Amino acid sequence: MTWKYPSSPVTKKFKVQQSAAKVMATVFWDSREMILFDILSKGESVNADRYCETLDRLRYAVQRKRPGFLHSGVVLQHDNATSPHGKTHKGCLERYRWDIIPHPAHSPDFAPSDFHLFGP
């Protein structure tokens, strides 16, 4: 019990609910704004086919939001995740001629993209 004046505002109590499920989101952005926000369905995981589908959606989003960027080159950086391996995965990157910035998976260091997200 705490002491307070009769004119003090009533303290609100908030209900805490446990989250229904974990959600996996993939976010792509450039220096100006978010380009694509993609959420995996429940029970779905990222494999080479899903990775290529996401890159197809990203390519379409870049065409709409940043005309001309596809010709100047797109560079991806995988943050805190191991990229899928295989011919399908590499085929998507080669087809679009996109590069990946090397960054060790699950590194304790901030990825360069985190500075954009968490920076000033």
ROGURO-940793 format. One record per residue (C-alpha): residue in three letters; x, y, z; residue number from 0. Coordinates in nm, 2 decimals. Example, Ala and Ser with C-alpha at 12.3 -4.5 7.8 and 13.67 -1.06 7.14 Angstrom:
# ROGURO-940793
@aa ala | X 1.23 | Y -0.45 | Z 0.78 | i 0
@aa ser | X 1.37 | Y -0.11 | Z 0.71 | i 1
***
This chain:
# ROGURO-940793
@aa met | X 0.00 | Y 0.00 | Z 0.00 | i 0
@aa thr | X 0.13 | Y 0.35 | Z -0.09 | i 1
@aa trp | X 0.03 | Y 0.68 | Z 0.06 | i 2
@aa lys | X -0.11 | Y 0.94 | Z -0.17 | i 3
@aa tyr | X -0.33 | Y 1.25 | Z -0.18 | i 4
@aa pro | X -0.70 | Y 1.21 | Z -0.25 | i 5
@aa ser | X -0.65 | Y 1.43 | Z -0.56 | i 6
@aa ser | X -0.37 | Y 1.20 | Z -0.70 | i 7
@aa pro | X -0.46 | Y 1.02 | Z -1.02 | i 8
@aa val | X -0.56 | Y 0.66 | Z -1.00 | i 9
@aa thr | X -0.28 | Y 0.42 | Z -1.09 | i 10
@aa lys | X -0.36 | Y 0.20 | Z -1.39 | i 11
@aa lys | X -0.29 | Y -0.17 | Z -1.37 | i 12
@aa phe | X -0.19 | Y -0.33 | Z -1.70 | i 13
@aa lys | X -0.26 | Y -0.69 | Z -1.78 | i 14
@aa val | X 0.04 | Y -0.89 | Z -1.90 | i 15
@aa gln | X -0.03 | Y -1.15 | Z -2.15 | i 16
@aa gln | X 0.20 | Y -1.41 | Z -2.28 | i 17
@aa ser | X 0.26 | Y -1.39 | Z -2.65 | i 18
@aa ala | X 0.07 | Y -1.65 | Z -2.86 | i 19
@aa ala | X 0.37 | Y -1.75 | Z -3.07 | i 20
@aa lys | X 0.71 | Y -1.64 | Z -3.20 | i 21
@aa val | X 0.72 | Y -1.45 | Z -3.52 | i 22
@aa met | X 1.01 | Y -1.46 | Z -3.77 | i 23
@aa ala | X 1.04 | Y -1.14 | Z -3.97 | i 24
@aa thr | X 1.28 | Y -1.05 | Z -4.25 | i 25
@aa val | X 1.33 | Y -0.68 | Z -4.30 | i 26
@aa phe | X 1.51 | Y -0.50 | Z -4.59 | i 27
@aa trp | X 1.58 | Y -0.13 | Z -4.59 | i 28
@aa asp | X 1.81 | Y 0.13 | Z -4.74 | i 29
@aa ser | X 1.93 | Y 0.46 | Z -4.60 | i 30
@aa arg | X 1.59 | Y 0.62 | Z -4.65 | i 31
@aa glu | X 1.32 | Y 0.37 | Z -4.56 | i 32
@aa met | X 1.20 | Y 0.01 | Z -4.52 | i 33
@aa ile | X 1.18 | Y -0.16 | Z -4.86 | i 34
@aa leu | X 1.02 | Y -0.49 | Z -4.76 | i 35
@aa phe | X 0.89 | Y -0.65 | Z -4.45 | i 36
@aa asp | X 0.83 | Y -1.02 | Z -4.48 | i 37
@aa ile | X 0.68 | Y -1.25 | Z -4.21 | i 38
@aa leu | X 0.71 | Y -1.63 | Z -4.21 | i 39
@aa ser | X 0.40 | Y -1.83 | Z -4.15 | i 40
@aa lys | X 0.37 | Y -2.05 | Z -3.84 | i 41
@aa gly | X 0.58 | Y -2.36 | Z -3.88 | i 42
@aa glu | X 0.76 | Y -2.23 | Z -4.19 | i 43
@aa ser | X 1.14 | Y -2.21 | Z -4.20 | i 44
@aa val | X 1.39 | Y -2.04 | Z -4.43 | i 45
@aa asn | X 1.52 | Y -2.28 | Z -4.69 | i 46
@aa ala | X 1.67 | Y -2.21 | Z -5.03 | i 47
@aa asp | X 1.33 | Y -2.20 | Z -5.20 | i 48
@aa arg | X 1.18 | Y -1.96 | Z -4.94 | i 49
@aa tyr | X 1.49 | Y -1.75 | Z -4.96 | i 50
@aa cys | X 1.45 | Y -1.71 | Z -5.34 | i 51
@aa glu | X 1.08 | Y -1.63 | Z -5.30 | i 52
@aa thr | X 1.18 | Y -1.35 | Z -5.06 | i 53
@aa leu | X 1.44 | Y -1.22 | Z -5.29 | i 54
@aa asp | X 1.18 | Y -1.22 | Z -5.57 | i 55
@aa arg | X 0.95 | Y -1.00 | Z -5.35 | i 56
@aa leu | X 1.25 | Y -0.78 | Z -5.27 | i 57
@aa arg | X 1.33 | Y -0.73 | Z -5.63 | i 58
@aa tyr | X 0.98 | Y -0.63 | Z -5.71 | i 59
@aa ala | X 0.97 | Y -0.39 | Z -5.41 | i 60
@aa val | X 1.30 | Y -0.23 | Z -5.51 | i 61
@aa gln | X 1.17 | Y -0.18 | Z -5.87 | i 62
@aa arg | X 0.86 | Y 0.00 | Z -5.73 | i 63
@aa lys | X 1.03 | Y 0.21 | Z -5.46 | i 64
@aa arg | X 1.38 | Y 0.27 | Z -5.60 | i 65
@aa pro | X 1.37 | Y 0.26 | Z -5.98 | i 66
@aa gly | X 1.72 | Y 0.24 | Z -6.12 | i 67
@aa phe | X 1.88 | Y 0.08 | Z -5.81 | i 68
@aa leu | X 1.87 | Y -0.26 | Z -5.96 | i 69
@aa his | X 2.11 | Y -0.15 | Z -6.24 | i 70
@aa ser | X 2.35 | Y 0.02 | Z -5.99 | i 71
@aa gly | X 2.37 | Y -0.30 | Z -5.78 | i 72
@aa val | X 2.20 | Y -0.43 | Z -5.47 | i 73
@aa val | X 2.41 | Y -0.54 | Z -5.17 | i 74
@aa leu | X 2.26 | Y -0.77 | Z -4.90 | i 75
@aa gln | X 2.38 | Y -0.82 | Z -4.55 | i 76
@aa his | X 2.26 | Y -1.12 | Z -4.35 | i 77
@aa asp | X 2.23 | Y -1.02 | Z -3.99 | i 78
@aa asn | X 2.26 | Y -1.29 | Z -3.72 | i 79
@aa ala | X 2.15 | Y -1.57 | Z -3.94 | i 80
@aa thr | X 2.31 | Y -1.84 | Z -4.15 | i 81
@aa ser | X 2.22 | Y -1.80 | Z -4.51 | i 82
@aa pro | X 2.08 | Y -2.10 | Z -4.69 | i 83
@aa his | X 2.34 | Y -2.30 | Z -4.89 | i 84
@aa gly | X 2.29 | Y -2.47 | Z -5.22 | i 85
@aa lys | X 2.26 | Y -2.42 | Z -5.59 | i 86
@aa thr | X 1.91 | Y -2.27 | Z -5.57 | i 87
@aa his | X 2.02 | Y -2.00 | Z -5.32 | i 88
@aa lys | X 2.33 | Y -1.91 | Z -5.52 | i 89
@aa gly | X 2.13 | Y -1.92 | Z -5.85 | i 90
@aa cys | X 1.90 | Y -1.64 | Z -5.72 | i 91
@aa leu | X 2.19 | Y -1.42 | Z -5.62 | i 92
@aa glu | X 2.37 | Y -1.48 | Z -5.95 | i 93
@aa arg | X 2.05 | Y -1.43 | Z -6.15 | i 94
@aa tyr | X 2.00 | Y -1.08 | Z -5.99 | i 95
@aa arg | X 2.37 | Y -1.01 | Z -5.97 | i 96
@aa trp | X 2.34 | Y -0.91 | Z -5.61 | i 97
@aa asp | X 2.63 | Y -0.93 | Z -5.36 | i 98
@aa ile | X 2.64 | Y -1.02 | Z -4.99 | i 99
@aa ile | X 2.84 | Y -0.83 | Z -4.74 | i 100
@aa pro | X 3.04 | Y -1.09 | Z -4.53 | i 101
@aa his | X 2.94 | Y -1.09 | Z -4.16 | i 102
@aa pro | X 2.98 | Y -1.40 | Z -3.94 | i 103
@aa ala | X 2.65 | Y -1.56 | Z -3.84 | i 104
@aa his | X 2.55 | Y -1.52 | Z -3.47 | i 105
@aa ser | X 2.84 | Y -1.29 | Z -3.41 | i 106
@aa pro | X 2.83 | Y -1.10 | Z -3.08 | i 107
@aa asp | X 2.93 | Y -0.79 | Z -3.26 | i 108
@aa phe | X 2.68 | Y -0.55 | Z -3.41 | i 109
@aa ala | X 2.62 | Y -0.60 | Z -3.78 | i 110
@aa pro | X 2.66 | Y -0.28 | Z -3.98 | i 111
@aa ser | X 2.29 | Y -0.28 | Z -4.04 | i 112
@aa asp | X 2.22 | Y -0.26 | Z -3.66 | i 113
@aa phe | X 2.38 | Y 0.08 | Z -3.64 | i 114
@aa his | X 2.12 | Y 0.21 | Z -3.88 | i 115
@aa leu | X 1.84 | Y 0.04 | Z -3.68 | i 116
@aa phe | X 1.97 | Y 0.13 | Z -3.33 | i 117
@aa gly | X 2.18 | Y 0.43 | Z -3.40 | i 118
@aa pro | X 2.11 | Y 0.80 | Z -3.31 | i 119
***
